[in-house]
Amino acid sequence: MKRIIKLLIKSISWLLIAFIILTLVIAITKLSKPRQIDIDISSLSDIQREIFLRRYGGSTTITTSTSFETLKDDVISYYKLLLKGDLGWTYKIVRKVDSMGNRVSYRENLEPINEILKTGFFRSMKLLVSSLGLALVLGILKGVFDSKKHKKNNSTFKLFTTVIGLSIPVIFLAPLFQFLGIWLRNKYGFNIDVVGYEKLKHMVLPMIVLSILPTMYIARLIAVAMDKAYENEYVRTAISKGSSRLRVMWVHVFRNAIVEVAGSLPAVLTIIISDLAIVEYLFEYKGLTYMMIDFYDKGQPDAVTGLALVLCAIYLSFYSLFKLLKFVLDPKRGRAVI
């Protein structure tokens, strides 16, 4: 019961932290939104016009700063729309001269952000889930292979490959795989696309690049956990009773070491999501993070905010799921996997 209460307290704490982070994200994107005012210089006196032109370089449009009260109202208004499921629209600023000769400007809506999110969400989720699954499978297999306690011969080459995989940054791996794909296509005629998002094959290279670091991270965790598990008394007892090495490894050692993987999944998720922006941008895979960078360049703060909120929601959903999985598999609950 105490463990459940502690879990609830942690969950409430994480929700509070998530709310604070989301509020900061909204506030920052609102601050980046330009607040422009068009000045009719014909209505100014000669002295005022001279001072204005000297200060603003001849431009009739000036950008004002945002007060705290205005920022607070913007954040509250955004939350009200968010509760209704409305994330706003992308837009463009239209400037015209009315019939009286006055310069006017207004915002013309282009596309609902909800529709943009649907497209980017499914693309990024396919890449994220496939990369996570590939990292889990390959990481577990390599971790078992790297484990040295059940092998007669220990090779430093296995550890070296793991460390190399952990050391090379994604921003270097992505161009390297793109260069390799172009070389294979030109040299041997392989149909490898190094950029794009329309077809399933466009996801292959980004998925591989995105899964390398978490694969090696999981492999190292599994190897260390298995080596530690071989030192437990129940493993020695099983070996002394004549159990085969394969049975001892899979039944007694691996099934307990897998709990370490469950506990490390939030860290693996953090690695993948943090690298997602680099991978999507370099491979021109138009998922959530690619769109977020693109809309930031285009000066669309509402779209950036919506995309950032969806990324936060994805992270929190997976994080909660992995924490629940760790809670179920945790041997300290009295349900040891032995």
ChimeraX attribute file (.defattr): number of C-alpha atoms within 10 A of each C-alpha:
attribute: neighborCount
match mode: 1-to-1
recipient: residues
	/A:1	6
	/A:2	7
	/A:3	10
	/A:4	10
	/A:5	10
	/A:6	11
	/A:7	15
	/A:8	12
	/A:9	12
	/A:10	12
	/A:11	14
	/A:12	12
	/A:13	12
	/A:14	14
	/A:15	13
	/A:16	12
	/A:17	12
	/A:18	15
	/A:19	12
	/A:20	12
	/A:21	14
	/A:22	17
	/A:23	16
	/A:24	13
	/A:25	18
	/A:26	24
	/A:27	18
	/A:28	15
	/A:29	20
	/A:30	23
	/A:31	18
	/A:32	13
	/A:33	14
	/A:34	15
	/A:35	12
	/A:36	12
	/A:37	13
	/A:38	15
	/A:39	16
	/A:40	14
	/A:41	16
	/A:42	9
	/A:43	9
	/A:44	12
	/A:45	10
	/A:46	11
	/A:47	8
	/A:48	12
	/A:49	16
	/A:50	13
	/A:51	12
	/A:52	17
	/A:53	13
	/A:54	11
	/A:55	10
	/A:56	11
	/A:57	9
	/A:58	12
	/A:59	13
	/A:60	14
	/A:61	12
	/A:62	12
	/A:63	10
	/A:64	10
	/A:65	10
	/A:66	14
	/A:67	9
	/A:68	10
	/A:69	9
	/A:70	12
	/A:71	16
	/A:72	13
	/A:73	11
	/A:74	16
	/A:75	19
	/A:76	14
	/A:77	11
	/A:78	21
	/A:79	16
	/A:80	13
	/A:81	12
	/A:82	13
	/A:83	9
	/A:84	9
	/A:85	10
	/A:86	15
	/A:87	23
	/A:88	17
	/A:89	18
	/A:90	21
	/A:91	17
	/A:92	14
	/A:93	10
	/A:94	10
	/A:95	12
	/A:96	12
	/A:97	10
	/A:98	10
	/A:99	7
	/A:100	6
	/A:101	9
	/A:102	13
	/A:103	14
	/A:104	14
	/A:105	15
	/A:106	11
	/A:107	11
	/A:108	12
	/A:109	12
	/A:110	10
	/A:111	12
	/A:112	15
	/A:113	19
	/A:114	16
	/A:115	12
	/A:116	18
	/A:117	19
	/A:118	12
	/A:119	13
	/A:120	19
	/A:121	19
	/A:122	13
	/A:123	18
	/A:124	23
	/A:125	14
	/A:126	15
	/A:127	23
	/A:128	20
	/A:129	14
	/A:130	18
	/A:131	24
	/A:132	20
	/A:133	14
	/A:134	19
	/A:135	26
	/A:136	22
	/A:137	14
	/A:138	18
	/A:139	27
	/A:140	25
	/A:141	16
	/A:142	20
	/A:143	27
	/A:144	23
	/A:145	15
	/A:146	25
	/A:147	22
	/A:148	18
	/A:149	17
	/A:150	16
	/A:151	11
	/A:152	7
	/A:153	7
	/A:154	13
	/A:155	11
	/A:156	8
	/A:157	10
	/A:158	15
	/A:159	18
	/A:160	11
	/A:161	13
	/A:162	22
	/A:163	15
	/A:164	12
	/A:165	17
	/A:166	17
	/A:167	11
	/A:168	12
	/A:169	14
	/A:170	19
	/A:171	13
	/A:172	10
	/A:173	18
	/A:174	22
	/A:175	16
	/A:176	12
	/A:177	16
	/A:178	19
	/A:179	13
	/A:180	14
	/A:181	18
	/A:182	17
	/A:183	14
	/A:184	14
	/A:185	14
	/A:186	12
	/A:187	9
	/A:188	9
	/A:189	10
	/A:190	12
	/A:191	12
	/A:192	18
	/A:193	18
	/A:194	24
	/A:195	19
	/A:196	15
	/A:197	17
	/A:198	11
	/A:199	9
	/A:200	9
	/A:201	15
	/A:202	18
	/A:203	24
	/A:204	16
	/A:205	20
	/A:206	27
	/A:207	22
	/A:208	19
	/A:209	22
	/A:210	29
	/A:211	28
	/A:212	23
	/A:213	26
	/A:214	26
	/A:215	28
	/A:216	26
	/A:217	25
	/A:218	28
	/A:219	28
	/A:220	23
	/A:221	19
	/A:222	28
	/A:223	25
	/A:224	18
	/A:225	22
	/A:226	28
	/A:227	19
	/A:228	14
	/A:229	21
	/A:230	19
	/A:231	12
	/A:232	12
	/A:233	10
	/A:234	15
	/A:235	19
	/A:236	14
	/A:237	11
	/A:238	15
	/A:239	14
	/A:240	10
	/A:241	9
	/A:242	9
	/A:243	14
	/A:244	11
	/A:245	13
	/A:246	11
	/A:247	13
	/A:248	19
	/A:249	20
	/A:250	14
	/A:251	14
	/A:252	20
	/A:253	24
	/A:254	24
	/A:255	17
	/A:256	22
	/A:257	23
	/A:258	20
	/A:259	21
	/A:260	19
	/A:261	23
	/A:262	20
	/A:263	18
	/A:264	17
	/A:265	22
	/A:266	19
	/A:267	14
	/A:268	22
	/A:269	20
	/A:270	14
	/A:271	16
	/A:272	23
	/A:273	19
	/A:274	13
	/A:275	19
	/A:276	24
	/A:277	19
	/A:278	18
	/A:279	25
	/A:280	26
	/A:281	17
	/A:282	16
	/A:283	21
	/A:284	17
	/A:285	26
	/A:286	21
	/A:287	26
	/A:288	28
	/A:289	26
	/A:290	23
	/A:291	22
	/A:292	22
	/A:293	14
	/A:294	16
	/A:295	18
	/A:296	18
	/A:297	11
	/A:298	11
	/A:299	17
	/A:300	21
	/A:301	22
	/A:302	22
	/A:303	26
	/A:304	25
	/A:305	24
	/A:306	24
	/A:307	27
	/A:308	19
	/A:309	18
	/A:310	14
	/A:311	17
	/A:312	15
	/A:313	14
	/A:314	14
	/A:315	16
	/A:316	16
	/A:317	11
	/A:318	14
	/A:319	17
	/A:320	14
	/A:321	14
	/A:322	19
	/A:323	18
	/A:324	15
	/A:325	15
	/A:326	19
	/A:327	18
	/A:328	15
	/A:329	21
	/A:330	18
	/A:331	14
	/A:332	9
	/A:333	10
	/A:334	8
	/A:335	10
	/A:336	13
	/A:337	16
	/A:338	12
